[in-house]
Amino acid sequence: MAQPKYIEKYLRIKPEVDRIFDDLEGYKNFCRFNMLKFDERDLYKSEQYRKFEKYRNWRNKQFDKQQNNF
C-alpha cells in the first residue's frame, strides 16, 4: 500500500542527520569500551571526541592496509 506524500517526506532521514546519529553511536561505544564518561553534548567538541576520531582514523587505515594486502 502506497504511503501519502507527506508521510514519505516526514519519515525520510537526511544524510546530515544520519551522520550525526552514526557519530553519536560510535562515540557512545568508544566511551563505553574505554570506561569514559559519555555526554551527548561533547560530540564534536571535547578532548575525548578528538581521541575517538584519532582512533577511528587509525582503525580505518588499518582496515585499508588489510584490504590492500589481498
C-alpha positions in Angstrom: 0.0 0.0 0.0 1.4 3.4 -1.0 2.2 6.0 1.6 0.8 9.5 1.3 3.4 12.0 0.2 3.5 13.9 3.5 4.4 10.7 5.4 7.2 9.8 2.9 8.7 13.3 3.3 8.3 13.2 7.1 9.9 9.8 7.6 12.9 10.4 5.3 16.2 11.0 7.2 18.6 13.5 5.7 22.2 12.4 5.3 23.4 15.0 7.7 21.1 13.8 10.4 22.1 10.2 9.7 25.8 11.1 10.0 25.2 12.8 13.4 23.4 9.7 14.8 26.1 7.4 13.4 28.8 9.6 15.0 26.9 9.7 18.3 26.5 5.9 18.4 30.2 5.3 17.6 31.3 7.8 20.2 29.0 6.2 22.8 30.5 2.8 22.1 34.1 4.3 22.3 33.3 5.8 25.7 31.7 2.5 26.9 34.6 0.3 25.9 37.2 2.7 27.3 35.2 3.4 30.5 34.9 7.2 29.8 32.1 9.5 30.8 29.6 9.8 27.9 27.8 13.0 27.4 25.9 13.8 24.1 26.9 17.5 24.4 30.5 16.6 24.0 30.0 15.4 20.4 32.4 17.3 18.1 33.8 19.4 20.9 35.6 17.6 23.7 39.1 16.1 24.0 37.5 12.7 24.4 35.8 13.1 21.0 39.1 14.0 19.4 40.6 10.8 20.8 37.7 8.9 19.3 38.3 10.5 15.9 42.0 9.6 16.1 41.1 6.0 17.0 38.5 5.8 14.2 41.0 7.2 11.6 43.7 4.7 12.8 41.2 1.8 12.6 40.2 2.8 9.1 43.8 3.0 8.0 44.5 -0.5 9.5 41.4 -1.8 7.6 42.6 -0.3 4.4 46.0 -1.9 4.8 44.4 -5.3 5.3 42.3 -4.8 2.2 45.3 -3.8 0.1 47.2 -6.9 1.1 44.8 -9.2 -0.6 
